[in-house]
Amino acid sequence: DTSTSNLVRHVQTCKALVGKQPSIIAFAHGSTYSHGRLRYLLVKEVALCARPFAFAEDEPFREIVRMLMPNARLISANTLSKDVKEVYDITKAALPGRIHVVFDGWASGGKRSSQGLN
């Protein structure tokens, strides 16, 4: 049966690599964590990926950060909201007179669609 040959080959390759791959723990020990950079990256996550401010308070996210940096200072959704506004103000001041236009389309399950301009 050739339908599982790729899977069998993958398992054999993985068995050969056990103990030879660097672990995430080794990576984290070389971490370049800084509280300011974490705050900046959270602003970037919210702005570019349309995440809610509450993302900063999600327990799974906090567990990941604590796993990689146990003494990381985590921020609240309120602080993240203020950081986003501050980055917006800084960016707006740096780009006077520029306009950003966004078109958006959406369709419901009933085939009703709409267009938007922001």
Secondary structure, DSSP 8 states (H G I E B T S, - for coil): --TTHHHHHHHHHHHHHTTTS--HHHHHHT----HHHHHHHHHHHHHHHT--GGGGG-HHHHHHHHHH-TT-----HHHHHHHHHHHHHHHHHHSTT-----EEEEE-TTS-EEEEE-
